[in-house]
Amino acid sequence: FVLDPEQPGLSHGRDFEAEARIAPHSHPRGQLLWAAEGVLRVTTEGAIWIVPASHAVWIPGGYVHQLVTETEARTRNLYIDPSIPVRPHTPGCCMLQLTP
C-alpha cells in the first residue's frame, strides 16, 4: 500500500467467483469499494453491508474489513491517500449510492 500525496488516488479492479472471501484486513489508504457486476458483503467491526452494483462502501484507512462475494463479482476499488480528507465530519464506514 503506497502512501504518497503525489499519487492521491490509486485504482484496482478484480474479478471473483461466487462466495470468494478476502480475509479481514486493513490498509492505510481509505477505500471506496463497489461491484461493477454482482453483489458484495462487506463486514467491519459492528456492521455488515450487502452491496449491490448500484452502491459502494467507503472504508476509511485503518478500518479492519472483510469481503465476501455473494455472487460472481467484478469489483472496483479507489484507494485515497490519507493526506486527502474524505468525509472528515463523518467518521467510520458508510454505504453510498452510485450514480452515472
N, CA, C and O atoms as CSV, one atom per row, in Angstrom:
chain,resi,resn,atom,element,x,y,z
A,1,PHE,N,N,0.841,-1.182,0.000
A,1,PHE,CA,C,0.000,0.000,0.000
A,1,PHE,C,C,0.882,1.239,0.000
A,1,PHE,O,O,1.575,1.525,0.976
A,2,VAL,N,N,0.846,1.952,-1.082
A,2,VAL,CA,C,1.678,3.131,-1.288
A,2,VAL,C,C,1.079,4.326,-0.560
A,2,VAL,O,O,-0.101,4.630,-0.735
A,3,LEU,N,N,1.875,5.000,0.249
A,3,LEU,CA,C,1.480,6.267,0.853
A,3,LEU,C,C,2.264,7.355,0.138
A,3,LEU,O,O,3.485,7.436,0.271
A,4,ASP,N,N,1.565,8.191,-0.621
A,4,ASP,CA,C,2.234,9.219,-1.401
A,4,ASP,C,C,1.220,10.270,-1.815
A,4,ASP,O,O,0.388,10.006,-2.683
A,5,PRO,N,N,1.266,11.463,-1.214
A,5,PRO,CA,C,0.335,12.528,-1.594
A,5,PRO,C,C,0.437,12.923,-3.070
A,5,PRO,O,O,-0.495,13.504,-3.624
A,6,GLU,N,N,1.561,12.609,-3.698
A,6,GLU,CA,C,1.704,12.897,-5.126
A,6,GLU,C,C,0.875,11.936,-5.983
A,6,GLU,O,O,0.630,12.195,-7.162
A,7,GLN,N,N,0.449,10.827,-5.377
A,7,GLN,CA,C,-0.447,9.853,-6.017
A,7,GLN,C,C,-1.672,9.705,-5.115
A,7,GLN,O,O,-1.832,8.676,-4.458
A,8,PRO,N,N,-2.539,10.724,-5.075
A,8,PRO,CA,C,-3.629,10.717,-4.097
A,8,PRO,C,C,-4.659,9.615,-4.319
A,8,PRO,O,O,-5.278,9.152,-3.361
A,9,GLY,N,N,-4.852,9.193,-5.553
A,9,GLY,CA,C,-5.836,8.144,-5.826
A,9,GLY,C,C,-5.220,7.017,-6.626
A,9,GLY,O,O,-4.569,7.253,-7.643
A,10,LEU,N,N,-5.424,5.798,-6.171
A,10,LEU,CA,C,-4.976,4.606,-6.895
A,10,LEU,C,C,-6.193,3.720,-7.122
A,10,LEU,O,O,-7.054,3.616,-6.248
A,11,SER,N,N,-6.271,3.089,-8.273
A,11,SER,CA,C,-7.426,2.232,-8.559
A,11,SER,C,C,-6.985,0.790,-8.777
A,11,SER,O,O,-5.833,0.500,-9.099
A,12,HIS,N,N,-7.955,-0.095,-8.587
A,12,HIS,CA,C,-7.679,-1.521,-8.723
A,12,HIS,C,C,-9.000,-2.223,-9.015
A,12,HIS,O,O,-10.027,-1.883,-8.428
A,13,GLY,N,N,-8.979,-3.179,-9.899
A,13,GLY,CA,C,-10.164,-3.976,-10.194
A,13,GLY,C,C,-9.824,-5.453,-10.104
A,13,GLY,O,O,-8.682,-5.859,-10.316
A,14,ARG,N,N,-10.839,-6.248,-9.785
A,14,ARG,CA,C,-10.602,-7.680,-9.623
A,14,ARG,C,C,-11.905,-8.438,-9.855
A,14,ARG,O,O,-12.977,-7.973,-9.469
A,15,ASP,N,N,-11.810,-9.601,-10.485
A,15,ASP,CA,C,-12.968,-10.461,-10.705
A,15,ASP,C,C,-12.936,-11.612,-9.711
A,15,ASP,O,O,-11.876,-12.166,-9.423
A,16,PHE,N,N,-14.132,-11.975,-9.179
A,16,PHE,CA,C,-14.236,-13.035,-8.183
A,16,PHE,C,C,-15.307,-14.039,-8.576
A,16,PHE,O,O,-16.291,-13.696,-9.232
A,17,GLU,N,N,-15.101,-15.279,-8.165
A,17,GLU,CA,C,-16.147,-16.298,-8.241
A,17,GLU,C,C,-17.138,-16.051,-7.112
A,17,GLU,O,O,-16.831,-15.319,-6.171
A,18,ALA,N,N,-18.316,-16.651,-7.192
A,18,ALA,CA,C,-19.291,-16.559,-6.102
A,18,ALA,C,C,-18.712,-17.155,-4.827
A,18,ALA,O,O,-17.991,-18.152,-4.873
A,19,GLU,N,N,-19.020,-16.556,-3.712
A,19,GLU,CA,C,-18.601,-16.987,-2.382
A,19,GLU,C,C,-17.094,-16.905,-2.149
A,19,GLU,O,O,-16.561,-17.585,-1.273
A,20,ALA,N,N,-16.412,-16.078,-2.928
A,20,ALA,CA,C,-14.987,-15.831,-2.675
A,20,ALA,C,C,-14.860,-15.000,-1.399
A,20,ALA,O,O,-15.759,-14.231,-1.059
A,21,ARG,N,N,-13.752,-15.158,-0.705
A,21,ARG,CA,C,-13.533,-14.437,0.551
A,21,ARG,C,C,-12.155,-13.796,0.560
A,21,ARG,O,O,-11.171,-14.376,0.101
A,22,ILE,N,N,-12.114,-12.596,1.090
A,22,ILE,CA,C,-10.844,-11.949,1.397
A,22,ILE,C,C,-10.807,-11.819,2.913
A,22,ILE,O,O,-11.716,-11.245,3.513
A,23,ALA,N,N,-9.775,-12.343,3.521
A,23,ALA,CA,C,-9.655,-12.364,4.979
A,23,ALA,C,C,-9.704,-10.944,5.548
A,23,ALA,O,O,-9.370,-9.986,4.852
A,24,PRO,N,N,-10.117,-10.809,6.804
A,24,PRO,CA,C,-10.116,-9.490,7.433
A,24,PRO,C,C,-8.739,-8.837,7.324
A,24,PRO,O,O,-7.711,-9.474,7.553
A,25,HIS,N,N,-8.744,-7.562,6.971
A,25,HIS,CA,C,-7.503,-6.821,6.773
A,25,HIS,C,C,-7.791,-5.325,6.879
A,25,HIS,O,O,-8.947,-4.907,6.952
A,26,SER,N,N,-6.745,-4.542,6.886
A,26,SER,CA,C,-6.863,-3.083,6.822
A,26,SER,C,C,-5.701,-2.561,6.004
A,26,SER,O,O,-4.738,-3.278,5.733
A,27,HIS,N,N,-5.805,-1.313,5.619
A,27,HIS,CA,C,-4.719,-0.661,4.898
A,27,HIS,C,C,-4.763,0.823,5.222
A,27,HIS,O,O,-5.800,1.333,5.644
A,28,PRO,N,N,-3.654,1.519,5.030
A,28,PRO,CA,C,-3.600,2.920,5.447
A,28,PRO,C,C,-4.437,3.864,4.580
A,28,PRO,O,O,-4.866,4.913,5.061
A,29,ARG,N,N,-4.675,3.518,3.327
A,29,ARG,CA,C,-5.495,4.368,2.462
A,29,ARG,C,C,-6.969,4.076,2.684
A,29,ARG,O,O,-7.349,2.941,2.974
A,30,GLY,N,N,-7.800,5.107,2.547
A,30,GLY,CA,C,-9.236,4.899,2.519
A,30,GLY,C,C,-9.593,4.159,1.235
A,30,GLY,O,O,-8.878,4.262,0.238
A,31,GLN,N,N,-10.691,3.418,1.254
A,31,GLN,CA,C,-11.077,2.599,0.103
A,31,GLN,C,C,-12.545,2.822,-0.230
A,31,GLN,O,O,-13.412,2.702,0.635
A,32,LEU,N,N,-12.816,3.145,-1.482
A,32,LEU,CA,C,-14.176,3.137,-1.998
A,32,LEU,C,C,-14.294,1.850,-2.796
A,32,LEU,O,O,-13.599,1.670,-3.797
A,33,LEU,N,N,-15.172,0.955,-2.357
A,33,LEU,CA,C,-15.298,-0.393,-2.922
A,33,LEU,C,C,-16.695,-0.572,-3.485
A,33,LEU,O,O,-17.684,-0.261,-2.823
A,34,TRP,N,N,-16.773,-1.075,-4.712
A,34,TRP,CA,C,-18.073,-1.391,-5.308
A,34,TRP,C,C,-17.924,-2.525,-6.296
A,34,TRP,O,O,-16.817,-2.887,-6.695
A,35,ALA,N,N,-19.068,-3.085,-6.687
A,35,ALA,CA,C,-19.089,-4.155,-7.683
A,35,ALA,C,C,-19.683,-3.582,-8.966
A,35,ALA,O,O,-20.827,-3.126,-8.971
A,36,ALA,N,N,-18.923,-3.601,-10.039
A,36,ALA,CA,C,-19.461,-3.212,-11.339
A,36,ALA,C,C,-20.507,-4.227,-11.768
A,36,ALA,O,O,-21.450,-3.900,-12.488
A,37,GLU,N,N,-20.328,-5.463,-11.315
A,37,GLU,CA,C,-21.293,-6.550,-11.526
A,37,GLU,C,C,-21.270,-7.418,-10.285
A,37,GLU,O,O,-20.214,-7.651,-9.697
A,38,GLY,N,N,-22.455,-7.903,-9.882
A,38,GLY,CA,C,-22.529,-8.812,-8.752
A,38,GLY,C,C,-22.937,-8.131,-7.460
A,38,GLY,O,O,-23.299,-6.955,-7.439
A,39,VAL,N,N,-22.869,-8.905,-6.378
A,39,VAL,CA,C,-23.268,-8.440,-5.052
A,39,VAL,C,C,-22.157,-8.789,-4.060
A,39,VAL,O,O,-21.636,-9.905,-4.062
A,40,LEU,N,N,-21.803,-7.823,-3.217
A,40,LEU,CA,C,-20.745,-7.998,-2.230
A,40,LEU,C,C,-21.325,-7.963,-0.824
A,40,LEU,O,O,-22.362,-7.347,-0.579
A,41,ARG,N,N,-20.638,-8.634,0.094
A,41,ARG,CA,C,-20.928,-8.483,1.522
A,41,ARG,C,C,-19.652,-7.959,2.160
A,41,ARG,O,O,-18.610,-8.613,2.110
A,42,VAL,N,N,-19.736,-6.790,2.754
A,42,VAL,CA,C,-18.588,-6.171,3.414
A,42,VAL,C,C,-18.881,-6.145,4.904
A,42,VAL,O,O,-19.920,-5.647,5.338
A,43,THR,N,N,-17.948,-6.689,5.685
A,43,THR,CA,C,-18.117,-6.772,7.133
A,43,THR,C,C,-17.014,-5.964,7.802
A,43,THR,O,O,-15.837,-6.087,7.464
A,44,THR,N,N,-17.420,-5.136,8.757
A,44,THR,CA,C,-16.479,-4.426,9.614
A,44,THR,C,C,-16.888,-4.721,11.045
A,44,THR,O,O,-17.903,-5.376,11.284
A,45,GLU,N,N,-16.111,-4.244,11.985
A,45,GLU,CA,C,-16.474,-4.444,13.374
A,45,GLU,C,C,-17.796,-3.716,13.641
A,45,GLU,O,O,-17.854,-2.487,13.594
A,46,GLY,N,N,-18.829,-4.465,13.913
A,46,GLY,CA,C,-20.099,-3.854,14.259
A,46,GLY,C,C,-21.056,-3.589,13.110
A,46,GLY,O,O,-22.144,-3.064,13.349
A,47,ALA,N,N,-20.700,-3.931,11.863
A,47,ALA,CA,C,-21.611,-3.667,10.740
A,47,ALA,C,C,-21.387,-4.661,9.603
A,47,ALA,O,O,-20.277,-5.147,9.386
A,48,ILE,N,N,-22.469,-4.946,8.889
A,48,ILE,CA,C,-22.417,-5.769,7.682
A,48,ILE,C,C,-23.225,-5.054,6.615
A,48,ILE,O,O,-24.360,-4.644,6.858
A,49,TRP,N,N,-22.642,-4.903,5.435
A,49,TRP,CA,C,-23.334,-4.279,4.319
A,49,TRP,C,C,-23.471,-5.284,3.186
A,49,TRP,O,O,-22.508,-5.962,2.826
A,50,ILE,N,N,-24.682,-5.379,2.621
A,50,ILE,CA,C,-24.897,-6.124,1.380
A,50,ILE,C,C,-24.899,-5.058,0.295
A,50,ILE,O,O,-25.738,-4.157,0.298
A,51,VAL,N,N,-23.956,-5.166,-0.631
A,51,VAL,CA,C,-23.680,-4.078,-1.572
A,51,VAL,C,C,-24.004,-4.518,-3.002
A,51,VAL,O,O,-23.240,-5.268,-3.610
A,52,PRO,N,N,-25.138,-4.052,-3.541
A,52,PRO,CA,C,-25.454,-4.343,-4.945
A,52,PRO,C,C,-24.641,-3.423,-5.858
A,52,PRO,O,O,-23.966,-2.509,-5.384
A,53,ALA,N,N,-24.709,-3.665,-7.145
A,53,ALA,CA,C,-23.916,-2.888,-8.107
A,53,ALA,C,C,-24.300,-1.408,-8.138
A,53,ALA,O,O,-23.565,-0.604,-8.710
A,54,SER,N,N,-25.411,-1.036,-7.550
A,54,SER,CA,C,-25.844,0.364,-7.528
A,54,SER,C,C,-25.252,1.160,-6.367
A,54,SER,O,O,-25.498,2.360,-6.252
A,55,HIS,N,N,-24.473,0.502,-5.506
A,55,HIS,CA,C,-23.942,1.138,-4.312
A,55,HIS,C,C,-22.453,0.848,-4.131
A,55,HIS,O,O,-21.889,-0.033,-4.780
A,56,ALA,N,N,-21.838,1.609,-3.239
A,56,ALA,CA,C,-20.429,1.416,-2.878
A,56,ALA,C,C,-20.315,1.544,-1.367
A,56,ALA,O,O,-21.224,2.045,-0.706
A,57,VAL,N,N,-19.201,1.090,-0.833
A,57,VAL,CA,C,-18.912,1.248,0.592
A,57,VAL,C,C,-17.626,2.056,0.722
A,57,VAL,O,O,-16.619,1.747,0.084
A,58,TRP,N,N,-17.672,3.097,1.557
A,58,TRP,CA,C,-16.475,3.862,1.892
A,58,TRP,C,C,-15.902,3.266,3.174
A,58,TRP,O,O,-16.598,3.159,4.184
A,59,ILE,N,N,-14.618,2.877,3.123
A,59,ILE,CA,C,-13.927,2.279,4.261
A,59,ILE,C,C,-12.709,3.157,4.556
A,59,ILE,O,O,-11.741,3.135,3.796
A,60,PRO,N,N,-12.741,3.928,5.644
A,60,PRO,CA,C,-11.583,4.773,5.959
A,60,PRO,C,C,-10.329,3.937,6.198
A,60,PRO,O,O,-10.416,2.765,6.563
A,61,GLY,N,N,-9.183,4.538,5.992
A,61,GLY,CA,C,-7.921,3.859,6.259
A,61,GLY,C,C,-7.856,3.382,7.699
A,61,GLY,O,O,-8.320,4.068,8.609
A,62,GLY,N,N,-7.276,2.200,7.903
A,62,GLY,CA,C,-7.098,1.643,9.233
A,62,GLY,C,C,-8.261,0.806,9.729
A,62,GLY,O,O,-8.134,0.145,10.760
A,63,TYR,N,N,-9.405,0.809,9.025
A,63,TYR,CA,C,-10.558,0.008,9.452
A,63,TYR,C,C,-10.390,-1.440,8.988
A,63,TYR,O,O,-10.153,-1.696,7.808
A,64,VAL,N,N,-10.513,-2.378,9.917
A,64,VAL,CA,C,-10.457,-3.788,9.559
A,64,VAL,C,C,-11.775,-4.142,8.876
A,64,VAL,O,O,-12.852,-3.827,9.380
A,65,HIS,N,N,-11.676,-4.792,7.737
A,65,HIS,CA,C,-12.863,-5.187,6.976
A,65,HIS,C,C,-12.609,-6.498,6.251
A,65,HIS,O,O,-11.467,-6.904,6.040
A,66,GLN,N,N,-13.706,-7.152,5.875
A,66,GLN,CA,C,-13.640,-8.418,5.152
A,66,GLN,C,C,-14.616,-8.334,3.992
A,66,GLN,O,O,-15.654,-7.680,4.090
A,67,LEU,N,N,-14.281,-9.001,2.893
A,67,LEU,CA,C,-15.129,-9.036,1.710
A,67,LEU,C,C,-15.505,-10.481,1.410
A,67,LEU,O,O,-14.655,-11.371,1.420
A,68,VAL,N,N,-16.795,-10.701,1.143
A,68,VAL,CA,C,-17.303,-11.975,0.651
A,68,VAL,C,C,-18.165,-11.648,-0.554
A,68,VAL,O,O,-18.983,-10.730,-0.500
A,69,THR,N,N,-17.994,-12.385,-1.637
A,69,THR,CA,C,-18.839,-12.162,-2.805
A,69,THR,C,C,-20.041,-13.076,-2.713
A,69,THR,O,O,-19.900,-14.294,-2.601
A,70,GLU,N,N,-21.228,-12.486,-2.762
A,70,GLU,CA,C,-22.468,-13.255,-2.699
A,70,GLU,C,C,-22.725,-13.948,-4.037
A,70,GLU,O,O,-23.341,-15.013,-4.077
A,71,THR,N,N,-22.259,-13.352,-5.123
A,71,THR,CA,C,-22.409,-13.869,-6.483
A,71,THR,C,C,-21.060,-13.729,-7.168
A,71,THR,O,O,-20.112,-13.234,-6.559
A,72,GLU,N,N,-20.955,-14.151,-8.411
A,72,GLU,CA,C,-19.766,-13.762,-9.173
A,72,GLU,C,C,-19.736,-12.244,-9.174
A,72,GLU,O,O,-20.779,-11.601,-9.283
A,73,ALA,N,N,-18.558,-11.674,-9.055
A,73,ALA,CA,C,-18.486,-10.222,-8.922
A,73,ALA,C,C,-17.258,-9.669,-9.629
A,73,ALA,O,O,-16.210,-10.310,-9.708
A,74,ARG,N,N,-17.423,-8.488,-10.125
A,74,ARG,CA,C,-16.345,-7.710,-10.737
A,74,ARG,C,C,-16.194,-6.459,-9.880
A,74,ARG,O,O,-16.962,-5.508,-10.020
A,75,THR,N,N,-15.192,-6.464,-8.986
A,75,THR,CA,C,-15.043,-5.358,-8.039
A,75,THR,C,C,-14.173,-4.257,-8.610
A,75,THR,O,O,-13.326,-4.470,-9.478
A,76,ARG,N,N,-14.421,-3.072,-8.084
A,76,ARG,CA,C,-13.626,-1.893,-8.406
A,76,ARG,C,C,-13.291,-1.209,-7.086
A,76,ARG,O,O,-14.101,-1.183,-6.160
A,77,ASN,N,N,-12.097,-0.662,-7.019
A,77,ASN,CA,C,-11.619,-0.010,-5.804
A,77,ASN,C,C,-10.929,1.289,-6.165
A,77,ASN,O,O,-10.202,1.379,-7.155
A,78,LEU,N,N,-11.172,2.283,-5.346
A,78,LEU,CA,C,-10.429,3.528,-5.425
A,78,LEU,C,C,-9.826,3.736,-4.045
A,78,LEU,O,O,-10.552,3.845,-3.057
A,79,TYR,N,N,-8.506,3.790,-3.975
A,79,TYR,CA,C,-7.787,3.954,-2.709
A,79,TYR,C,C,-7.301,5.395,-2.624
A,79,TYR,O,O,-6.630,5.878,-3.536
A,80,ILE,N,N,-7.636,6.085,-1.532
A,80,ILE,CA,C,-7.318,7.502,-1.368
A,80,ILE,C,C,-6.257,7.675,-0.290
A,80,ILE,O,O,-6.397,7.166,0.823
A,81,ASP,N,N,-5.189,8.403,-0.635
A,81,ASP,CA,C,-4.102,8.653,0.307
A,81,ASP,C,C,-4.637,9.375,1.546
A,81,ASP,O,O,-5.501,10.243,1.424
A,82,PRO,N,N,-4.131,9.025,2.742
A,82,PRO,CA,C,-4.634,9.648,3.964
A,82,PRO,C,C,-4.380,11.152,4.043
A,82,PRO,O,O,-4.965,11.820,4.895
A,83,SER,N,N,-3.532,11.699,3.187
A,83,SER,CA,C,-3.310,13.146,3.177
A,83,SER,C,C,-4.502,13.902,2.589
A,83,SER,O,O,-4.590,15.122,2.724
A,84,ILE,N,N,-5.424,13.179,1.936
A,84,ILE,CA,C,-6.610,13.785,1.334
A,84,ILE,C,C,-7.795,13.535,2.268
A,84,ILE,O,O,-8.175,12.382,2.472
A,85,PRO,N,N,-8.387,14.588,2.839
A,85,PRO,CA,C,-9.520,14.352,3.744
A,85,PRO,C,C,-10.781,13.958,2.962
A,85,PRO,O,O,-11.238,14.693,2.086
A,86,VAL,N,N,-11.318,12.810,3.291
A,86,VAL,CA,C,-12.558,12.330,2.697
A,86,VAL,C,C,-13.544,12.112,3.837
A,86,VAL,O,O,-13.256,11.352,4.762
A,87,ARG,N,N,-14.687,12.756,3.787
A,87,ARG,CA,C,-15.732,12.637,4.796
A,87,ARG,C,C,-15.193,12.918,6.202
A,87,ARG,O,O,-15.439,12.132,7.117
A,88,PRO,N,N,-14.460,14.030,6.394
A,88,PRO,CA,C,-13.851,14.289,7.706
A,88,PRO,C,C,-14.858,14.481,8.830
A,88,PRO,O,O,-14.522,14.270,9.996
A,89,HIS,N,N,-16.083,14.873,8.508
A,89,HIS,CA,C,-17.087,15.097,9.543
A,89,HIS,C,C,-17.986,13.885,9.765
A,89,HIS,O,O,-18.893,13.921,10.596
A,90,THR,N,N,-17.730,12.809,9.016
A,90,THR,CA,C,-18.498,11.572,9.154
A,90,THR,C,C,-17.512,10.425,9.307
A,90,THR,O,O,-17.175,9.761,8.326
A,91,PRO,N,N,-17.047,10.186,10.528
A,91,PRO,CA,C,-16.069,9.097,10.699
A,91,PRO,C,C,-16.716,7.735,10.503
A,91,PRO,O,O,-17.927,7.577,10.658
A,92,GLY,N,N,-15.906,6.777,10.167
A,92,GLY,CA,C,-16.387,5.404,10.025
A,92,GLY,C,C,-16.800,5.069,8.597
A,92,GLY,O,O,-16.734,5.895,7.687
A,93,CYS,N,N,-17.221,3.839,8.446
A,93,CYS,CA,C,-17.632,3.313,7.142
A,93,CYS,C,C,-19.063,3.744,6.857
A,93,CYS,O,O,-19.837,4.037,7.768
A,94,CYS,N,N,-19.394,3.776,5.577
A,94,CYS,CA,C,-20.767,4.078,5.193
A,94,CYS,C,C,-21.026,3.547,3.783
A,94,CYS,O,O,-20.107,3.316,2.998
A,95,MET,N,N,-22.304,3.367,3.499
A,95,MET,CA,C,-22.711,2.918,2.163
A,95,MET,C,C,-23.188,4.139,1.379
A,95,MET,O,O,-23.883,5.001,1.915
A,96,LEU,N,N,-22.807,4.201,0.109
A,96,LEU,CA,C,-23.159,5.322,-0.761
A,96,LEU,C,C,-23.816,4.806,-2.021
A,96,LEU,O,O,-23.430,3.761,-2.546
A,97,GLN,N,N,-24.814,5.537,-2.514
A,97,GLN,CA,C,-25.425,5.173,-3.773
A,97,GLN,C,C,-24.571,5.713,-4.919
A,97,GLN,O,O,-24.127,6.860,-4.875
A,98,LEU,N,N,-24.342,4.895,-5.937
A,98,LEU,CA,C,-23.588,5.315,-7.112
A,98,LEU,C,C,-24.538,5.906,-8.133
A,98,LEU,O,O,-25.678,5.460,-8.262
A,99,THR,N,N,-24.070,6.907,-8.857
A,99,THR,CA,C,-24.833,7.473,-9.960
A,99,THR,C,C,-23.928,7.516,-11.177
A,99,THR,O,O,-22.705,7.469,-11.045
A,100,PRO,N,N,-24.522,7.606,-12.368
A,100,PRO,CA,C,-23.676,7.652,-13.577
A,100,PRO,C,C,-22.697,8.794,-13.531
A,100,PRO,O,O,-21.916,8.975,-14.465
